[in-house]
């Protein structure tokens, strides 16, 4: 994987202030091809969805699909190591990706490491980079990386809708 993942993540994050306009490729149903490519990745795309009534775009890449947990776990750790401490510039300021590592066990069907940009501020606290290791049927492990705008923390309640 060399540094391709780190280079791609840096490029995507640095275009976040532009709404990824410089990186969006051809549109699909709810996705766009990505001008940021990873030679060894199985898939790379931008996905558009709605968040509190506004369009939000996230970047996703599937790095590996494999039946062997050890191989998938090794790619998961290598992805983490490439991203830990990665320096990116958003506008005039520089930030670093930071997250502690947690070793996923074979009994875990889903593991994720969520990186945050440091130093955190109101502009960057919602931007997340996530490395995932997940099990999907029939017998495959998937390693993926996502960059997204998280609207709220897990322990915060969502928007309450009133019925009349």
N, C-alpha and C positions, 0 to 999 in steps of 0.2 A: 504494500500500500504506500510505501515511502511517505511523502508529505502531501499526496494528492488530496486526501480528505481535509487536512488542515487548510490547504490553499483554497479549496472549494468553499468551506465553511466561512473562512475569512471574506472571500469575495461576496458571498451571499449576505453576510451580516453587514458588510460595509455599504451594500446597496439598500439596506433596510430603510434608511431615511427617504429614499426615492420610491418606496413602495415596490422595489424590485423591478422597476420599469426597464432598466438596462439589461436585465437577465431573463425576462419572460420571453419564451419562444412562441410557437404556434399554439393557439387555443384549442382545447378539446371541450368536452361537455362541462366539466367543473374543474378542469385542470389546464395547465399550460406546459409545454415542453420547456426544458431548462437549457439556457445557453451555457450554464456551468455544468460541465461534464466530468464524470469520474470514469476513467478507462476501465477499471475493474468492477464497477458497480453494475448490478443487474437492472436497476431502474433509477432514474432521477427525474423529478418533476416538481412543479409548483401546483398546489391545490388551493382552490378558492372555496371558501365557505362563508356563512353569515354568522356574525357575532354581535348580539345586541342590535340588530338592524343595520349593521354596516358590513361591507365586504372585507374579508380578511384573507390574506394569502399566506400559506406556509410552504416551506421547501422540504422535500422528503427524498431520501435516497435509500434504496435497499442494497446493502453492501454484499450480503451473503445469504444464501438459502442452502442448508446442509443438514443431512440426517445425523451427523456426529456432533453431539453436544460439546465435546472437547475442542473441535475445530471452530465451532461457533463462539464458544467462550473465549478462545484465543483472539478471534477477530474483534469481539466485543471489547476486550482489554486493550488491544492495539489501537482501536478507535478512541477509547478513553485517553490513552497516553498521548495520542496525537493532538487531542483537543485541550487537555489540561494545561492551563497557563498560556493558551494561544492569545496573542495580542492582536486586537482589531481596533480600527479607528472608525468612530461614528461622528461625523462632522469633525470638529476641531479636537475632540478628546480621544484619548486612547483608553482602552479597557482590556481586561484579561478574563478569559473564561476560567471559572473555578468550580470544582465540585469534589467532594470526597468520593473515593472508590469503594464500592461494595461488591464483593465477589459473589456472583450468582451461582447457586447450587443447582444441581440437575433436577431437583424436585420443584424448583421454581419454574412456573410456566410463563412468567413474565418478570423481567427485571429492567429497570431504567435508571439511568444516571442523568440528572437534570443539571446542566451547567447554568450558572448565572454570570452576568457581566459585572465585574468589579472595577472600580468602585460603583456601587449601586446608586442610582438616583431615580427620580420619578419618571424619567424618560426611558431608562434601560431596564427597570425592574420587571417589566412584563415580557421582555424578550428572553426566550428560553431556547437552549440547544439541548437536545435530548438524544442519548444513545440508548437504543433498546435491544434487548435480547428476548425474543418471544417464541413460544412453541405454537405451531399451527398444524392442523391435521393435514395429511394423514400421519406423517412422522418427520416433520421438518422443523429445524431451528432457523430463525430469521434474525439477522442483525441489521438494524436500520438506524438512520440519523435523521432527526427532524429539527427544523428551526421554525418557531412559531411565536405568536403574540398571545400570551396567557392573560385572560381578562381578570382573573381573580385567583386567590390562593385556595388550596384544597379545603382549608378549614373555614372559608368565608361562605356565607349562604349566597345562593344565586338570587336573581331578581324574582320578587314575589309578584304574582299576577293576581289581581282581584277579580272575583266573579260577581256579577250583579244579579 
